[in-house]
Amino acid sequence: MKILKPVLMSLVITAVLVGTIVAVKMDQFSVMAAGGGQVQPPETVSVFVAAEQQWPNTYTAIGTVEADEGIMISAQVPGKVKRITFQSGAEVKAGDVLIEQESINEAAQLNAAQARLKLAKTSYQRIRELKSNKLASQSELDTALQQVESAQGDVDDLNATLQKKLIRAPFDGRVGIRQVDLGTDLQVGTAIVSLQATNRVRVNFPVPQDWLSQMNTGLPVEVSTGGRDNLVVKGLVTAIGTEIHPETRNVTVQSSLDNGSKALVPGMAVTTTVTLSDPHSVLAVPAAAIIYAPYGDTLFVVDEKDGKLVARQQFIQTGKALGDFIEVTKGLKAGEKVVSAGAFKLFNNQAVVIGTKPTPEFKANPTPTDS
């Protein structure tokens, strides 16, 4: 009995504690339930009426800029660099001498060849006169003529070599960074400097085979450099490749553009947009109205119920983007009011009121400016 008394006392105390905790929790639940019955005040939002818009039918891809003409100037004959007449990065004209190679040996050989040519011509004239007087044979005359032609060939060859030692720009353009110095011993094919004609450029960009049927030469092209300046240059599609790459299933399309501003540099990656046909109708809403989530994209539509406005969360499917707008391909109808500002603080079936404060203007072709 002495052992049972402490056990009974412990059970009684435990029961009292459990009862107290249950009573407290029940009181808390009743307070929470009473508070849950309160009416949530309406949220102030801005709305946009979904409507059909005329969007251009375009294709966009990343392209690569190439110079209209571009080569690596290299040595055609061996010889040391005697003179450099250009500065790296300078504009040059067709025919300008860029590099002069040493040519002392060739100049001396040319003098000797010219002397042999002079002697061969004199001998030929003498034998020709003797032949006319029947004092020389036809064989002697032929031999003399052959010596003249051989000497003339030597002179022409040395003149050509001397001209090759004056390395000239083949066309107007801008040179890059020179890769040789004074005294450099050039061998045939040694790279000297890159020359790029950049007044006009080409932009090559890939087009999937599914889009190829819509591509034609003469279509307008806009090339955007991106970045802070985001310069846009207009041109035309000038060529379409004849082969589809077996791995990417793309074909290369080329556009030609004027580059008087020199903003397009060979090798630059640019955004290329081709206008394919007449504009087409799309149902569009501001991008700010869409709530992106892993389970699907949604927006809030404002409906009227019992004389009050409520927000209805609606799943949608989106398409292309243009400026401040996103195309909605499924889940929305023209004329429905979409919450364009304040959607992040809403839940389904929440009461809303439409604010009267001015809202930002949404544009298909916004032009941001530095503040």
Stockholm file with secondary structure:
# STOCKHOLM 1.0

chainA/1-371         MKILKPVLMSLVITAVLVGTIVAVKMDQFSVMAAGGGQVQPPETVSVFVAAEQQWPNTYTAIGTVEADEGIMISAQVPGKVKRITFQSGAEVKAGDVLIEQESINEAAQLNAAQARLKLAKTSYQRIRELKSNKLASQSELDTALQQVESAQGDVDDLNATLQKKLIRAPFDGRVGIRQVDLGTDLQVGTAIVSLQATNRVRVNFPVPQDWLSQMNTGLPVEVSTGGRDNLVVKGLVTAIGTEIHPETRNVTVQSSLDNGSKALVPGMAVTTTVTLSDPHSVLAVPAAAIIYAPYGDTLFVVDEKDGKLVARQQFIQTGKALGDFIEVTKGLKAGEKVVSAGAFKLFNNQAVVIGTKPTPEFKANPTPTDS
#=GR chainA/1-371 SS CTTHHHHHHHHHHHHHHHHHHHHHHHHHHHHHHHHHTSCCCCEEEEEEECEEEEEEEEEEEEEEEEEEEEEEEECSSCEEEEEECCCTTCEECTTCEEEEECCHHHHHHHHHHHHHHHHHHHHHHHHHHHHHTTSSCHHHHHHHHHHHHHHHHHHHHHHHHHHHTEEECSSSEEECCCCCCTTCEECTTCEEEEEEEEEEEEEEEEEETTTGGGCCTTCEEEEECCTTTCCEEEEEEEEECSCCCTTTCEEEEEEEEECTTCCSCTTCEEEEEEEEEEEEEEEEEEGGGCBCCTTCEEEEEEEEETTEEEEEEEEEEEEEEETTEEEEEESCCTTCEEEEESGGGCCTTEEEEECCSCCCCCCSSCCCCCC
#=GC SS_cons         CTTHHHHHHHHHHHHHHHHHHHHHHHHHHHHHHHHHTSCCCCEEEEEEECEEEEEEEEEEEEEEEEEEEEEEEECSSCEEEEEECCCTTCEECTTCEEEEECCHHHHHHHHHHHHHHHHHHHHHHHHHHHHHTTSSCHHHHHHHHHHHHHHHHHHHHHHHHHHHTEEECSSSEEECCCCCCTTCEECTTCEEEEEEEEEEEEEEEEEETTTGGGCCTTCEEEEECCTTTCCEEEEEEEEECSCCCTTTCEEEEEEEEECTTCCSCTTCEEEEEEEEEEEEEEEEEEGGGCBCCTTCEEEEEEEEETTEEEEEEEEEEEEEEETTEEEEEESCCTTCEEEEESGGGCCTTEEEEECCSCCCCCCSSCCCCCC
//
